[in-house]
Amino acid sequence: MKEQVRLEVTRALPDGSHLEAPVAAFDIDVEKSEQGERAVSAQQICEVVQQVTGRPLLFYDPGFMNTAAATSRITYVDGENGVLLYRGYPIEQLAARSSFLEVAYLLVFGELPTREQLREWSDEVMRHAFVHEALLVYERKFRYNAHPMGVLVATLASMSTYHPDANPSLHAENIFDHPAAHPDHDGKLLTHVAKIVGQIPTLASLAYRHRIGRPYNYPMPSLYADEQDDDTGRASGTGSRSKIYEQDERKKYDYTRNFLYMLDRLSEPDYQPNEELVRALDVLFIVHADHEFNCSTSTVRHLASVRVDPYSACAGGAAALYGPLHGGASEGVVRMLHRIGAKENVRSFLDRVMAKEELLVGFGHRIYKNYDPRARVLKEHAHKVFELMKSSASASSRGSVEDGMGSSGCSSDGTQQHTASTEVLIDIAEELERCALEMPYFVSRMLYPNVDFYSGVIYTAMGFPLDMFPVLFAIPRAVGWLAHYREVIQDDNLSNTRSICRPSVLYDGDDAGTASPQKAPEVDHSLLSSRRLLSRRLSSLP
């Protein structure tokens, strides 16, 4: 939908005032979205100004907070009203009624799957849960205390070497472009989308198991086994409709169930993760799957614009997410809870926050000026997990192996991660939430708990070590990255353009005539000769 606004160009006088009459006037197109957002074409305005003044014009927008870099049909965020839509569906509705794999299908393909489409999609994703055996060898090369997120970035990037057919620059074929030359270009891309979605939980579990010094687990053997009918021995799919329904309902959460299995199984042949935790993690994955053009998603779209393969693009997105200002907020929540130390200290801590002596992490949001809709979704599941962990035998971990609660989270030296027990942290989190929502100071400033608050305390309650938090963020966000990667390719093919993302810059350095030449440092050539001699001697050793 297009509108127009009148742009008048005036000329400034030396005293800072402007001529009374405009030098020129132009009609500028205004793009209007279905949700009522408006955007003007920066290119059109720059062309108008250059036409009048004879000089080019750039828009200065650090951080791109006022720049719409592209159109997208994937995710919509209305920060004023606290709305988050995936392909037009409210996040609350999806979290209540759908599984993560259903939402993944929605983001990638643009519509919710039918029952048959979901079954095919789930089978395609889950059969790719196994990784190449050579990658396990590569994984073992990392130091025992390597950060799991660094390991994930490296292994994601290495996956491109196992799939040369996913590289658009291979033999300059541009396999995802030029539909006439590559009729199945989108099908090839979707094959690799399913591989990445299926394998990234496996890569994450490998990083975790490597960190705590335990053997790697293969995916659940029951993923592909049909349940047997007690009377006939036939697969339950041939039985009653209720059995089919029950089986499908359980299989809906195989993605997160398999992930927890790979994290926590020790030697039990029939280990099953706790279903309450499976569902909670599934909802966590849903709310973290996409969030418009955030830093990591923008990184992936930049990489897609130059046709990097999807594995390397996702590695780039994961590297951006590794930054503490992007993927580290939930970790900051847990560190704050440790700093508070006890439930009785919450009130005094909030008093210090109001006095500007402390920072309240996990409340309020840069975009949402209302309640974060993802936080509303997670709040219910957070309290379910809290009660579950409090009632477990070992509240400071994901519990005992026998009840499917998993193994304990450990720090880099193998000791227990938290100085306070997880049960104490849960009590502090619940009291902090209650007090902040009662105090007018925080309510009047819209400082409600956000998605980072609840995800941080849920991950802590489940026993995940802090350095796994960004990894848990990256697993679902990979679906959003891949949806945007595909959208960039599709839009370029539809418009028959190849637009490389390349922002301009305002150079603020020295001019060519003002830079002072630096004296070249003196080099001790005798030292270099000695080093070369030593190097040759070492290389000649057997």
Secondary structure, DSSP 4 states (H G I P E B T S, - for coil): -EEEEEEEE--B-TTS-B-SS-SEEEEEEEEE-TTS-EEE-HHHHHHHHHHHHSS------GGGTT---S--SSEEEETTTTEEEETTEEHHHHHHH--HHHHHHHHHHSSPPPHHHHHHHHHHHHTT-S--HHHHHHHTTS-TT--HHHHHHHHHHHHHHH-GGG-TTGGG--TTS-TTT-TTHHHHHHHHHHHHHHHHHHHHHHHHHHHHT-PPPPPPGGGSPPPBPTTT-SBGGGS-HHHHHHHHHHHTTHHHHHHHHHHH--S-TT----HHHHHHHHHHHHHTS--SS-HHHHHHHHHHHTT--HHHHHHHHHHHHHSHHHH-HHHHHHHHHHHH-SGGGHHHHHHHHHTTSS--TTBS-SS-SS--HHHHHHHHHHHHHHHHHHHSS-TTSS--TTTT-----B-TTSSBS-SS-HHHHHHHHHHHHHHHHH-HHHHHTT--B-HHHHHHHHHHHTT--GGGHHHHHHHHHHHHHHHHHHHHHHHHHHHT------------S--TTTPPPPPPPP--HHHHHHHHHHHHHHHT--
